[in-house]
């Protein structure tokens, strides 16, 4: 397989996806139409690393990262997108809303610095600024955990308590953060309802398999019923070799099934496991990996409230056997 290249559409550099090109084919994307490009919509977001993206919308932007199905990469997305936003110069507060099963502190390498949680803040045992854990690598990124591992929330904790917490972050003396990212727990039970209550945007993380897509479709309906209309999706763990062999649904198929704007496509990367075990997010790796670059591009689009367009990969021709002459 040849070295990976970056395929983009002529309309915008923001519509980029990393795909390996097959040397057996002259092209890996569909041929563009003969219509002039002057009729295309104007470019909204261009991925240029020599400038800072323009922040769209009113701050703070409260974004919940959810999926419904567990194990699709919600926490990994929260950690990498959050640090990418911090590297772009925006202040970020990441809230781990998974009660009793928090993992965001592990992925960020901050597990030994979490001394207080939201439960202690609500009980009056500490101040809010004491529960916030500031990352030493990027001081404009802070972590806030709802509870300690293997603990249960009080019966009175719910969506209203999380709304109060978000309002308290807005009224801080240091100033309101630009982004508040909420790492939503798996499932659609009370923890899910609590996590989405203060949000006005949602990022839906899914993988190209039928089980994750059915849960994602269900979660999309619940988000819309809660009044969250700005929903974008990230398709995680994409393998183009399986897509060519018709063993995995393409990103276009996923987008057609869910009907959501595409925020990013994250390729399958073995470096994810290494970075998770080291508590060192992918976006901080040098040299960067394909998955890390994809997370950075997704964060860029999130800042400017933009989306990307997937490209179609030409299917791999099936090998003909001995009985192909007889139609086999």
C-alpha positions as CSV (number, residue, x, y, z in Angstrom):
1,X,0.0,0.0,0.0
2,X,1.3,3.4,-0.9
3,X,1.9,6.2,1.6
4,X,-1.3,8.0,2.8
5,X,-2.2,11.2,1.2
6,X,-4.7,13.9,2.1
7,X,-7.7,14.0,-0.2
8,X,-9.7,17.2,-0.3
9,X,-12.6,18.5,-2.4
10,X,-12.1,21.7,-4.4
11,X,-14.7,23.5,-2.4
12,X,-12.8,23.7,0.9
13,X,-9.7,22.4,2.6
14,X,-12.0,21.8,5.6
15,X,-13.6,18.8,3.8
16,X,-10.5,16.6,4.2
17,X,-10.1,13.0,5.0
18,X,-7.1,10.8,5.2
19,X,-7.4,7.9,2.7
20,X,-4.7,5.5,1.4
21,X,-4.6,5.4,-2.3
22,X,-4.6,2.1,-4.1
23,X,-1.9,2.0,-6.8
24,X,-4.1,-0.3,-8.9
25,X,-6.5,2.6,-9.6
26,X,-5.8,6.0,-11.1
27,X,-8.2,7.7,-8.7
28,X,-9.8,7.0,-5.3
29,X,-12.6,9.5,-5.5
30,X,-15.5,10.1,-7.7
31,X,-15.0,12.3,-10.7
32,X,-16.2,15.9,-10.1
33,X,-19.1,17.1,-12.1
34,X,-18.7,19.4,-15.1
35,X,-20.5,22.3,-13.4
36,X,-18.4,25.4,-12.7
37,X,-17.3,25.7,-9.1
38,X,-18.5,29.3,-8.9
39,X,-22.0,28.1,-8.0
40,X,-20.7,26.2,-4.9
41,X,-21.4,27.8,-1.5
42,X,-18.6,30.0,-0.1
43,X,-15.8,28.6,1.9
44,X,-16.6,28.9,5.6
45,X,-13.6,27.2,7.3
46,X,-10.2,26.6,5.8
47,X,-7.7,24.5,7.7
48,X,-4.7,26.8,7.8
49,X,-2.3,26.4,10.7
50,X,-0.8,29.8,10.2
51,X,-3.9,31.5,11.6
52,X,-6.3,31.0,14.6
53,X,-9.8,29.9,13.8
54,X,-12.6,32.4,14.3
55,X,-14.9,31.5,17.2
56,X,-18.5,31.3,16.2
57,X,-21.5,31.6,18.4
58,X,-21.9,33.0,21.9
59,X,-19.6,31.9,24.7
60,X,-19.4,29.7,26.6
61,X,-20.4,27.0,24.1
62,X,-21.6,24.0,26.1
63,X,-21.1,20.9,24.0
64,X,-22.0,17.4,25.1
65,X,-20.1,14.5,23.6
66,X,-22.3,11.4,23.5
67,X,-23.0,8.2,21.6
68,X,-25.4,5.9,23.4
69,X,-23.3,2.8,22.9
70,X,-20.2,2.4,25.0
71,X,-16.7,1.9,23.7
72,X,-17.0,4.0,20.6
73,X,-14.5,6.7,21.7
74,X,-16.5,9.4,23.6
75,X,-13.8,9.9,26.2
76,X,-11.0,9.7,23.7
77,X,-12.8,12.3,21.6
78,X,-13.3,14.6,24.6
79,X,-9.7,14.5,25.6
80,X,-8.2,15.1,22.2
81,X,-10.7,17.7,21.0
82,X,-10.5,19.5,24.3
83,X,-6.7,19.7,24.2
84,X,-6.8,20.7,20.5
85,X,-9.1,23.6,21.4
86,X,-6.7,24.6,24.2
87,X,-3.7,24.5,21.7
88,X,-5.7,26.8,19.4
89,X,-5.8,29.3,22.2
90,X,-9.3,28.8,23.7
91,X,-10.1,28.2,27.3
92,X,-11.7,24.8,27.9
93,X,-13.4,23.1,30.8
94,X,-13.9,19.4,30.4
95,X,-16.5,17.8,32.7
96,X,-16.5,14.0,33.2
97,X,-20.2,13.3,33.8
98,X,-19.8,9.6,34.1
99,X,-20.7,8.8,37.7
100,X,-18.6,6.1,39.4
101,X,-16.9,5.1,36.1
102,X,-14.9,8.2,35.2
103,X,-12.0,7.7,32.8
104,X,-11.3,11.1,31.4
105,X,-8.7,11.9,34.1
106,X,-6.8,8.7,33.0
107,X,-6.6,9.7,29.4
108,X,-5.3,13.1,30.3
109,X,-2.8,11.8,32.9
110,X,-4.4,13.8,35.7
111,X,-5.7,10.9,37.9
112,X,-3.4,11.7,40.7
113,X,-4.3,15.4,40.9
114,X,-8.1,15.0,41.4
115,X,-8.7,15.7,45.1
116,X,-12.2,17.2,45.0
117,X,-15.2,16.6,42.8
118,X,-18.5,18.3,42.1
119,X,-20.1,16.3,45.0
120,X,-17.8,18.0,47.5
121,X,-18.6,21.4,45.9
122,X,-22.3,20.8,46.3
123,X,-21.9,19.6,49.9
124,X,-19.9,22.8,50.7
125,X,-16.7,20.9,51.5
126,X,-14.6,22.9,48.9
127,X,-14.8,25.7,46.4
128,X,-15.4,25.3,42.7
129,X,-11.9,26.5,41.8
130,X,-10.4,23.8,44.1
131,X,-12.3,21.0,42.2
132,X,-10.9,22.3,38.9
133,X,-7.7,20.5,37.8
134,X,-5.6,22.7,35.6
135,X,-3.4,20.9,33.0
136,X,0.3,21.7,33.4
137,X,1.0,21.3,29.7
138,X,-1.8,23.8,28.6
139,X,-2.9,26.1,31.4
140,X,-6.1,27.1,29.6
141,X,-7.4,23.5,29.9
142,X,-9.2,22.4,33.1
143,X,-10.8,19.1,34.2
144,X,-13.8,18.8,36.5
145,X,-15.0,15.4,37.7
146,X,-18.6,14.8,38.9
147,X,-17.7,12.1,41.5
148,X,-15.0,9.8,42.7
149,X,-14.6,6.3,41.3
150,X,-17.0,3.7,42.6
151,X,-19.1,6.3,44.3
152,X,-22.8,7.2,44.0
153,X,-24.4,10.6,43.6
154,X,-26.9,11.9,46.1
155,X,-30.5,11.5,45.2
156,X,-30.9,15.2,44.7
157,X,-28.3,15.4,41.9
158,X,-29.7,15.8,38.4
159,X,-29.9,18.1,35.4
160,X,-30.6,21.2,37.5
161,X,-27.5,20.6,39.6
162,X,-25.4,20.4,36.4
163,X,-27.1,23.6,35.0
164,X,-26.1,25.3,38.3
165,X,-22.5,24.1,37.8
166,X,-22.3,25.4,34.2
167,X,-23.8,28.8,35.4
168,X,-21.1,28.9,38.1
169,X,-18.4,28.4,35.5
170,X,-19.8,31.2,33.5
171,X,-19.7,33.6,36.5
172,X,-16.1,32.8,37.6
173,X,-13.9,35.7,38.5
174,X,-11.2,34.5,36.1
175,X,-13.7,34.8,33.3
176,X,-16.0,32.4,31.5
177,X,-14.4,29.6,29.4
178,X,-14.9,29.5,25.7
179,X,-15.9,25.9,25.7
180,X,-17.5,23.5,28.2
181,X,-17.2,19.9,27.0
182,X,-19.3,17.4,28.8
183,X,-18.2,13.7,28.5
184,X,-21.6,11.9,28.6
185,X,-21.9,8.4,30.0
186,X,-23.0,5.5,27.9
187,X,-26.7,4.6,27.8
188,X,-29.8,6.7,27.8
189,X,-30.7,6.5,31.5
190,X,-30.6,9.2,34.2
191,X,-26.9,9.9,33.7
192,X,-27.5,10.6,30.0
193,X,-30.4,13.0,30.8
194,X,-28.3,14.8,33.4
195,X,-25.4,15.3,31.0
196,X,-27.4,16.7,28.1
197,X,-29.5,19.1,30.2
198,X,-27.2,22.2,30.2
199,X,-25.9,21.6,26.6
200,X,-26.9,23.6,23.5
201,X,-24.7,21.6,21.1
202,X,-24.0,17.9,20.7
203,X,-21.2,15.8,19.1
204,X,-22.3,12.3,18.4
205,X,-19.5,9.8,18.2
206,X,-20.2,6.5,16.4
207,X,-18.4,3.7,14.6
208,X,-19.3,2.2,11.2
209,X,-21.1,-0.8,12.6
210,X,-24.8,-1.5,12.8
211,X,-25.0,-1.7,16.6
212,X,-23.5,1.7,17.2
213,X,-25.5,3.3,14.4
214,X,-28.8,2.0,15.9
215,X,-27.9,3.5,19.3
216,X,-26.7,6.7,17.6
217,X,-30.0,7.1,15.8
218,X,-31.9,6.6,19.1
219,X,-29.7,9.2,20.9
220,X,-30.2,11.7,18.0
221,X,-34.0,11.5,18.6
222,X,-33.6,12.1,22.3
223,X,-31.3,15.0,21.8
224,X,-33.8,16.7,19.4
225,X,-36.6,16.1,21.9
226,X,-34.5,17.9,24.5
227,X,-34.2,20.9,22.3
228,X,-30.7,20.3,21.0
229,X,-30.7,21.0,17.3
230,X,-27.1,21.6,16.6
231,X,-25.9,18.0,16.3
232,X,-22.8,16.9,14.4
233,X,-21.2,13.5,14.3
234,X,-17.7,12.0,14.4
235,X,-17.2,8.7,12.7
236,X,-14.5,6.9,14.6
237,X,-12.2,3.8,13.8
238,X,-12.7,4.0,10.1
239,X,-10.7,1.5,8.0
240,X,-10.6,2.2,4.3
241,X,-9.3,-1.3,3.4
242,X,-12.4,-2.8,4.9
243,X,-14.6,-0.3,3.1
244,X,-13.1,-1.2,-0.2
245,X,-13.7,-4.8,0.4
246,X,-17.3,-4.1,1.4
247,X,-16.7,-5.4,4.9
248,X,-17.4,-2.0,6.6
249,X,-19.9,0.7,5.9
250,X,-18.5,3.8,4.3
251,X,-18.7,7.3,5.9
252,X,-21.2,8.2,3.2
253,X,-23.4,5.3,4.3
254,X,-23.2,6.4,7.9
255,X,-24.1,9.9,7.0
256,X,-27.0,8.8,4.9
257,X,-28.4,6.6,7.7
258,X,-28.1,9.2,10.5
259,X,-28.7,12.4,8.4
260,X,-26.2,14.5,10.5
261,X,-23.5,17.0,9.6
262,X,-20.1,15.4,9.6
263,X,-17.6,17.0,12.0
264,X,-14.7,14.6,11.5
265,X,-13.6,11.1,10.4
266,X,-11.0,9.4,12.6
267,X,-9.1,6.5,11.1
268,X,-8.2,3.4,13.0
269,X,-4.9,4.0,14.7
270,X,-2.9,1.6,17.0
271,X,-1.4,4.6,18.7
272,X,-4.7,5.2,20.5
273,X,-4.0,2.4,22.9
274,X,-0.5,3.5,23.6
275,X,-1.5,7.1,24.3
276,X,-4.4,5.9,26.5
277,X,-2.0,3.8,28.7
278,X,0.5,6.6,28.9
279,X,-2.1,9.3,29.7
280,X,-0.8,11.3,26.8
281,X,-3.5,12.4,24.2
282,X,-2.9,11.7,20.5
283,X,-2.8,15.4,19.6
284,X,0.3,16.0,21.7
285,X,2.3,13.3,19.8
286,X,5.4,14.3,17.8
287,X,5.4,13.5,15.0
288,X,1.5,13.6,14.8
289,X,-0.4,10.5,13.8
290,X,-3.2,10.4,11.3
291,X,-5.8,10.1,14.1
292,X,-4.3,13.0,16.0
293,X,-4.5,15.2,12.9
294,X,-8.1,14.2,12.3
295,X,-9.0,15.2,15.9
296,X,-7.3,18.6,15.4
297,X,-9.3,19.2,12.2
298,X,-12.5,18.2,14.0
299,X,-11.7,20.7,16.7
300,X,-11.1,23.4,14.1
301,X,-14.5,22.8,12.5
302,X,-16.1,22.8,15.9
303,X,-14.7,26.3,16.6
304,X,-16.1,27.7,13.4
305,X,-19.3,25.6,13.5
306,X,-18.4,24.1,10.1
307,X,-18.7,20.6,8.8
308,X,-16.9,18.4,6.2
309,X,-17.9,16.4,3.2
310,X,-16.9,12.7,2.9
311,X,-15.5,11.4,-0.4
312,X,-16.3,8.1,-2.0
313,X,-13.6,5.4,-2.1
314,X,-13.6,3.3,-5.2
315,X,-14.4,-0.4,-4.4
316,X,-11.6,-3.0,-4.7
317,X,-12.2,-5.2,-7.7
318,X,-12.9,-8.8,-6.7
319,X,-10.4,-11.4,-7.7
320,X,-11.5,-13.8,-10.4
321,X,-11.0,-17.5,-9.7
322,X,-10.6,-20.5,-11.9
323,X,-14.4,-20.9,-12.3
324,X,-15.0,-17.3,-13.2
325,X,-15.2,-18.3,-16.9
326,X,-18.3,-20.3,-16.0
327,X,-19.8,-17.5,-14.0
328,X,-18.4,-18.6,-10.7
